[in-house]
């Protein structure tokens, strides 16, 4: 009996192609998102303009002997610093308008949701812990789909708001000297990859929901003498 149960345990259903493709796309999207999240090249100034502003990201600004006109003291901001550093304390309100803080929030939540979903998908792909994954895979797949879909929506808001607001004249001076750079492009690519991943994960969630009874029955068959403990009736 133990030998039969062991054979059934080794013949568990593998991850579906929808889950594999969805996980792969989410992984690529997550890597693109992480680079965009950390890199300071969302906006950059044209080199030939010799602008005092050089480049910026969600968390870092770079200046070249920049003098803020509304700061009463004669202080030059030079080099690259974190937006929450002591160096930018006096101009932080100007560096972080409400729309940019909203973009930071959207991208941060996207980052957490995307990598959280990747952890769940890694468990499903590795089938570990086996019985837990088989028993609750339809729930795990639904969680994957919701997380990745929410990430896609948040990333859309982030790139839409940033793309439409980076030319505001109450933010960086001389916005016509600046252009959207490669970090913003990676954020856009991450949005598309997350969107494609959500399509596959929707199909995976639908498939695993349809197969949920078979998966539960397989878990019971792994433990032939414990049907009463699980409360499942095989007949």
For each residue, the residues with C-beta under 8 A, 3 or more apart:
1: 4 5 224
2: 5 6
3: 6 7
4: 1 7 8 224
5: 1 2 8 9 221 222 223 224
6: 2 3 9 10
7: 3 4 10 11
8: 4 5 11 12 218 221 222
9: 5 6 12 130 222
10: 6 7
11: 7 8
12: 8 9 127 130 134 218
13: 134 211 215 218
14: 127
15: 19 20 124 125 127
16: 19 20 204 207 208
17: 20 21
18: 21 22 200 201 203 204 207
19: 15 16 22 23 121 124 125 141 144 200 201 204
20: 15 16 17 23 24 125
21: 17 18 24 25 197 200
22: 18 19 25 26 121 144 148 197 198 200 201 204
23: 19 20 26 27 118 121 122 124 125 197
24: 20 21 27 28
25: 21 22 28 29 193 194 196 197 200
26: 22 23 29 30 114 117 118 121 144 148 193 194 197 201
27: 23 24 30 31 118
28: 24 25 31 32 193
29: 25 26 32 33 114 151 189 190 191 193 194 197
30: 26 27 33 34 114 115 118 190
31: 27 28 34 35
32: 28 29 35 36 186 187 189 190 193
33: 29 30 36 37 107 110 111 114 155 186 187 190 194
34: 30 31 37 38 111
35: 31 32 38 39 183 186
36: 32 33 39 42 107 183 184 186 187 190
37: 33 34 58 107 108 111
38: 34 35 57 59
39: 35 36 42 57 182 183 186
40: 55 56 57 59 60 61 62 80 183
41: 44 55 57 181 182 183 184
42: 36 39 56 57 58 162 166 180 181 183 184 187
43: 55 56 166 172 178 179 180 181 184
44: 41 54 55 56 178 179 181
45: 49 51 53 54 55 177 178 179
46: 49 51 177 178 179
47: 50
48:
49: 45 46 174 177
50: 47
51: 45 46 54 64 174 177 178
52: 63 64 65 66 67
53: 45 56 61 62 63 64 66 172 173 174 177 178
54: 44 45 51 62 63 64 80
55: 40 41 43 44 45 61 62 181
56: 40 42 43 44 53 60 61 62 172
57: 38 39 40 41 42 60 183
58: 37 42 83 100 103 104 107
59: 38 40 82 83 84 104
60: 40 56 57 80 81 82 83
61: 40 53 55 56 80 81 83 88 95
62: 40 53 54 55 56 79 80
63: 52 53 54 66 77 78 79
64: 51 52 53 54 78
65: 52 76 77 78
66: 52 53 63 76 77 78
67: 52 71 74 75 76 77
68: 71 75 77 90 91 94
69:
70: 94
71: 67 68 75 90 91
72:
73:
74: 67
75: 67 68 71 90
76: 65 66 67
77: 63 65 66 67 68 81 87 88 91
78: 63 64 65 66
79: 62 63
80: 40 54 60 61 62
81: 60 61 77 85 87 88
82: 59 60 85 88
83: 58 59 60 61 88 92 95 96
84: 59 88 92
85: 81 82 88 89
86: 89
87: 77 81
88: 61 77 81 82 83 84 85 91 92 95
89: 85 86 92
90: 68 71 75
91: 68 71 77 88 94 95
92: 83 84 88 89 95 96
93: 96
94: 68 70 91 97 171
95: 61 83 88 91 92 100
96: 83 92 93 100 101 104
97: 94 100 101 165 168 170 171
98: 101 102
99: 102 103 161 162 165 168
100: 58 95 96 97 103 104 162 165 171
101: 96 97 98 104 105
102: 98 99 105 106 157 161
103: 58 99 100 106 107 158 161 162
104: 58 59 96 100 101 107 108
105: 101 102 108 109
106: 102 103 109 110 154 155 157 158 161
107: 33 36 37 58 103 104 110 111 154 155 158 187
108: 37 104 105 111 112
109: 105 106 112 113 150 151 154
110: 33 106 107 113 114 151 154 155 158 190 194
111: 33 34 37 107 108 114 115
112: 108 109 115 116
113: 109 110 116 117 147 148 150 151 154
114: 26 29 30 33 110 111 117 118 147 148 151 194
115: 30 111 112 118 119
116: 112 113 119 120 147
117: 26 113 114 120 121 143 144 147 148 151
118: 23 26 27 30 114 115 121 122
119: 115 116 122 123
120: 116 117 123 124 140 143 144 147
121: 19 22 23 26 117 118 124 125 144
122: 23 118 119 125 126
123: 119 120 126 128 129 133 140
124: 15 19 23 120 121 127 133 137 140 141 144
125: 15 19 20 23 121 122
126: 122 123
127: 12 14 15 124 130 133 134
128: 123 133
129: 123 132 133
130: 9 12 127 133 134
131: 134 135 219 222
132: 129 135 136
133: 123 124 127 128 129 130 136 137 140
134: 12 13 127 130 131 137 215 216 218 219
135: 131 132 215 216 219
136: 132 133 139 140
137: 124 133 134 140 141 208 212 215
138: 141 142 205 208 209 211 212 215
139: 136 142 143
140: 120 123 124 133 136 137 143 144 208
141: 19 124 137 138 144 145 201 204 205 207 208 209
142: 138 139 145 146 205 209
143: 117 120 139 140 146 147
144: 19 22 26 117 120 121 124 140 141 147 148 201 204 205
145: 141 142 148 149 198 201 202 204 205
146: 142 143 149 150
147: 113 114 116 117 120 143 144 150 151
148: 22 26 113 114 117 144 145 151 152 194 197 198 201
149: 145 146 152 153 198 201 202
150: 109 113 146 147 153 154
151: 29 109 110 113 114 117 147 148 154 155 194
152: 148 149 155 156 191 194 195 198
153: 149 150 156 157
154: 106 107 109 110 113 150 151 157 158
155: 33 106 107 110 151 152 158 159 187 190 191 194
156: 152 153 159 160 191
157: 102 106 153 154 160 161
158: 103 106 107 110 154 155 161 162 187
159: 155 156 162 163 184 187 188 191
160: 156 157 163 164
161: 99 102 103 106 157 158 164 165
162: 42 99 100 103 158 159 165 166 184 187
163: 159 160 166 180 184
164: 160 161
165: 97 99 100 161 162 168 171
166: 42 43 162 163 171 172 175 178 180
167: 175 176 178
168: 97 99 165 171 175
169: 173 175
170: 97
171: 94 97 100 165 166 168 175
172: 43 53 56 166 175 178
173: 53 169
174: 49 51 53 177 178
175: 166 167 168 169 171 172 178
176: 167
177: 45 46 49 51 53 174
178: 43 44 45 46 51 53 166 167 172 174 175
179: 43 44 45 46
180: 42 43 163 166 184 185
181: 41 42 43 44 55 184 185
182: 39 41 185 186
183: 35 36 39 40 41 42 57 186 187
184: 36 41 42 43 159 162 163 180 181 187 188
185: 180 181 182 188 189
186: 32 33 35 36 39 182 183 189 190
187: 32 33 36 42 107 155 158 159 162 183 184 190 191
188: 159 184 185 191 192
189: 29 32 185 186 192 193
190: 29 30 32 33 36 110 155 186 187 193 194
191: 29 152 155 156 159 187 188 194 195
192: 188 189 195 196
193: 25 26 28 29 32 189 190 196 197
194: 25 26 29 33 110 114 148 151 152 155 190 191 197 198
195: 152 191 192 198 199
196: 25 192 193 199 200
197: 21 22 23 25 26 29 148 193 194 200 201
198: 22 145 148 149 152 194 195 201 202
199: 195 196 202 203
200: 18 19 21 22 25 196 197 203 204
201: 18 19 22 26 141 144 145 148 149 197 198 204 205
202: 145 149 198 199 205 206
203: 18 199 200 206 207
204: 16 18 19 22 141 144 145 200 201 207 208
205: 138 141 142 144 145 201 202 208 209
206: 202 203 209 210
207: 16 18 141 203 204 210 211
208: 16 137 138 140 141 204 205 211 212 215
209: 138 141 142 205 206 212
210: 206 207
211: 13 138 207 208 214 215
212: 137 138 208 209 215 216
213: 216 217
214: 211 217 218
215: 13 134 135 137 138 208 211 212 218 219
216: 134 135 212 213 219 220 232
217: 213 214 220 221 232 234
218: 8 12 13 134 214 215 221 222
219: 131 134 135 215 216 222 223 230
220: 216 217 223 224 226 227 230 232 234
221: 5 8 217 218 224
222: 5 8 9 131 218 219
223: 5 219 220 226 227 229 230
224: 1 4 5 220 221 227
225:
226: 220 223 229 230
227: 220 223 224 230 232 233 234
228: 231
229: 223 226
230: 219 220 223 226 227
231: 228
232: 216 217 220 227
233: 227
234: 217 220 227
235:
